[in-house]
């Protein structure tokens, strides 16, 4: 498996430090380098917590209604079922570690797929897969849950994901291409 992934669309880099199946406990650990202005949308997970630690620069988090700016050595927790996002509000790149506990092979595959699709020009300008079933798989594999109105689309996305898994599209078009285990 490729340990370092680059997303040319949003200009960030993810380094897999530890995968869920590797010795040392059941965590997934990634280090993210994020350019100024980068980040993700509000979401939550039902099956794992995310522990953030700033390594370089400053990374901002929204956890629930609280905004937190982390500097090197500082940590914050985004517990399961709580909406959160990370972003770089500074003018400099930031590097931070995320520990996913318990580890999530689905989350690991999601990063491989998303960065692979980005490298192949298969994402929209907003950084989302162009095909509904691919978006559904990303949501399903990574346990991403969207708050508010976008969350109303999740049953449709999950249905599209289940169909793609059942008919083999996930295995043929995404897993074999991007998820070298």
Long-range contacts (C-beta under 8 A, 24 or more apart in sequence): 1-112, 1-179, 1-180, 1-181, 2-112, 2-180, 5-111, 5-112, 5-115, 5-116, 6-115, 6-119, 7-114, 7-115, 7-118, 7-119, 7-127, 8-118, 8-119, 9-118, 9-123, 9-125, 9-127, 10-35, 10-38, 10-118, 10-127, 11-35, 11-38, 12-38, 14-111, 14-115, 16-108, 16-111, 17-97, 18-103, 19-103, 19-105, 19-108, 20-100, 20-102, 20-103, 20-104, 20-105, 20-108, 21-103, 21-105, 25-103, 26-101, 26-102, 26-103, 27-99, 27-100, 27-101, 27-102, 27-103, 28-99, 28-100, 28-103, 28-104, 28-105, 28-107, 28-108, 29-97, 29-98, 29-99, 29-100, 30-97, 30-98, 30-100, 30-111, 31-55, 31-95, 31-96, 31-97, 31-98, 32-86, 32-95, 32-96, 32-97, 32-98, 33-93, 33-94, 33-95, 34-59, 34-86, 34-87, 34-88, 34-93, 34-94, 34-95, 34-96, 35-88, 35-93, 36-88, 36-90, 36-91, 36-92, 36-93, 37-87, 37-88, 38-87, 38-88, 39-85, 39-86, 39-87, 39-88, 40-85, 40-86, 40-87, 41-85, 41-146, 42-83, 42-84, 42-85, 42-146, 42-147, 43-83, 43-84, 43-85, 43-144, 43-145, 43-146, 43-147, 44-80, 44-81, 44-82, 44-83, 44-84, 44-145, 44-147, 45-80, 45-81, 45-142, 45-143, 45-144, 45-145, 46-80, 46-81, 46-143, 46-145, 47-80, 47-102, 47-104, 47-143, 48-80, 48-100, 48-101, 48-102, 48-103, 48-104, 48-107, 48-143, 49-77, 49-78, 49-79, 49-80, 49-100, 49-101, 50-77, 50-78, 50-84, 50-98, 50-99, 50-100, 51-75, 51-76, 51-77, 51-78, 51-98, 51-99, 51-100, 51-101, 52-76, 52-77, 52-78, 52-86, 52-96, 52-97, 52-98, 53-96, 53-97, 53-99, 54-94, 54-95, 54-96, 55-95, 55-96, 55-97, 56-93, 56-94, 56-95, 56-96, 57-88, 57-90, 57-92, 57-93, 57-94, 57-95, 58-88, 58-89, 58-90, 58-92, 58-94, 59-86, 59-87, 59-88, 59-94, 59-96, 60-86, 60-87, 60-88, 60-89, 61-85, 61-86, 61-87, 62-87, 70-96, 83-147, 104-142, 104-143, 106-140, 106-141, 106-142, 106-143, 107-141, 107-142, 107-143, 109-141, 109-175, 109-178, 109-179, 110-138, 110-141, 110-142, 110-144, 112-178, 112-179, 112-180, 113-137, 113-138, 113-141, 113-174, 113-175, 113-178, 113-179, 114-138, 115-178, 116-174, 116-177, 116-178, 117-178, 132-156, 132-157, 132-160, 133-160, 133-161, 133-163, 133-164, 133-169, 134-164, 134-174, 135-160, 136-160, 136-161, 136-164, 137-161, 137-164, 137-165, 137-170, 137-174
